[in-house]
Amino acid sequence: QVQLVESGGGLVQAGGSLRLSCAASGRFFSINAMAWYRQAPGKQRELVARISSAGYTNYGDHVKGRFTISRDNAKNTVYLQMNSLKPEDTAVYYCNVLLADTRSYWGQGTQVTVSS
């Protein structure tokens, strides 16, 4: 089994910054891709950012230029630096990892609320 522990969510004013972290632990050989998704009330879950094992990244159009995803392979941890936050960024943010053996796991979610 694999556990994902997320941290870093909270309440911030528009224009502010937050940094999310997600640490993976458990029985696995290696992690392929790591990603962040988000889901706002009444909306579908959407991709925020993804990073491959080689460090290649891609972002949702709505966060390009404001958010940065990174990972520490030694710590099996993925980060999401969120700058210039907007009220429309308010959502529950979920970490996702895709293992080399194709198993996929989700974190429990962390709330991000941006006030105007």
C-alpha positions as CSV (number, residue, x, y, z in Angstrom):
1,Q,0.0,0.0,0.0
2,V,1.0,3.6,-0.6
3,Q,0.2,6.6,1.5
4,L,0.2,10.2,0.3
5,V,0.3,13.0,2.9
6,E,-0.5,16.5,1.7
7,S,0.2,19.7,3.6
8,G,0.4,23.4,3.0
9,G,-3.2,24.4,2.2
10,G,-5.0,27.3,3.9
11,L,-6.6,30.7,3.6
12,V,-4.7,33.5,1.7
13,Q,-5.7,36.8,0.3
14,A,-5.7,37.4,-3.5
15,G,-2.2,38.0,-4.8
16,G,-0.7,35.9,-2.0
17,S,1.3,32.6,-2.2
18,L,1.1,29.1,-0.8
19,R,3.2,26.1,-1.2
20,L,1.7,22.6,-1.2
21,S,3.7,19.4,-0.4
22,C,2.8,15.8,-0.9
23,A,5.0,13.0,0.5
24,A,4.6,9.4,-0.7
25,S,5.5,6.4,1.5
26,G,4.9,2.7,1.5
27,R,5.8,-0.3,-0.6
28,F,6.8,0.7,-4.1
29,F,9.9,0.6,-6.4
30,S,9.8,4.0,-8.0
31,I,7.4,6.8,-8.9
32,N,6.8,7.8,-12.5
33,A,4.7,10.9,-12.8
34,M,3.5,13.1,-9.9
35,A,0.7,15.6,-10.3
36,W,-1.6,18.1,-8.6
37,Y,-5.3,18.3,-9.4
38,R,-8.0,20.5,-8.0
39,Q,-11.8,20.4,-7.6
40,A,-13.9,23.4,-6.8
41,P,-17.5,23.0,-5.6
42,G,-19.8,21.9,-8.4
43,K,-17.0,21.5,-10.8
44,Q,-15.1,18.5,-12.2
45,R,-11.6,17.7,-11.0
46,E,-9.0,19.3,-13.3
47,L,-5.3,19.0,-13.8
48,V,-3.2,21.8,-12.3
49,A,0.3,20.5,-13.0
50,R,2.2,17.3,-13.7
51,I,5.9,16.4,-13.5
52,S,7.5,13.3,-15.0
53,S,10.3,11.3,-13.4
54,A,12.7,13.1,-15.7
55,G,11.5,16.5,-14.6
56,Y,9.3,17.4,-17.6
57,T,6.4,19.5,-16.6
58,N,3.0,20.6,-18.0
59,Y,0.4,22.9,-16.6
60,G,-3.2,23.7,-16.9
61,D,-3.8,26.9,-18.9
62,H,-5.4,28.5,-15.9
63,V,-2.2,28.4,-13.8
64,K,0.6,28.8,-16.3
65,G,3.1,31.5,-15.3
66,R,1.8,31.5,-11.7
67,F,2.3,28.0,-10.3
68,T,5.4,25.9,-10.3
69,I,5.6,22.1,-9.8
70,S,8.8,20.4,-8.6
71,R,9.8,17.2,-7.0
72,D,12.4,15.7,-4.7
73,N,13.0,12.1,-5.8
74,A,15.1,11.3,-2.8
75,K,12.2,12.2,-0.5
76,N,9.4,11.0,-2.9
77,T,7.8,14.4,-2.5
78,V,6.1,16.7,-4.9
79,Y,5.6,20.4,-4.4
80,L,3.3,23.1,-5.8
81,Q,4.4,26.7,-5.4
82,M,1.4,28.9,-6.0
83,N,1.9,32.6,-6.6
84,S,-0.4,35.4,-7.5
85,L,-3.4,33.5,-6.2
86,K,-6.8,34.4,-7.4
87,P,-10.2,33.7,-5.8
88,E,-11.0,31.3,-8.7
89,D,-8.0,29.2,-7.5
90,T,-10.2,28.2,-4.4
91,A,-10.6,24.5,-4.4
92,V,-9.5,21.2,-2.8
93,Y,-6.1,20.3,-4.2
94,Y,-5.3,16.6,-4.6
95,C,-1.9,15.0,-5.1
96,N,-1.7,12.1,-7.5
97,V,1.2,9.7,-8.1
98,L,1.7,7.2,-10.9
99,L,4.1,4.4,-9.9
100,A,6.4,2.7,-12.4
101,D,4.2,-0.5,-12.0
102,T,1.2,1.6,-13.2
103,R,-0.6,1.8,-9.8
104,S,-2.1,5.2,-9.2
105,Y,-2.8,6.8,-5.8
106,W,-4.6,9.9,-4.6
107,G,-4.0,12.1,-1.6
108,Q,-6.8,13.0,0.8
109,G,-6.9,16.6,-0.5
110,T,-6.0,19.9,1.1
111,Q,-8.3,23.0,1.0
112,V,-7.0,26.2,-0.6
113,T,-9.2,29.3,-0.1
114,V,-8.3,32.6,-1.7
115,S,-10.2,35.6,-0.5
116,S,-10.8,38.7,-2.6
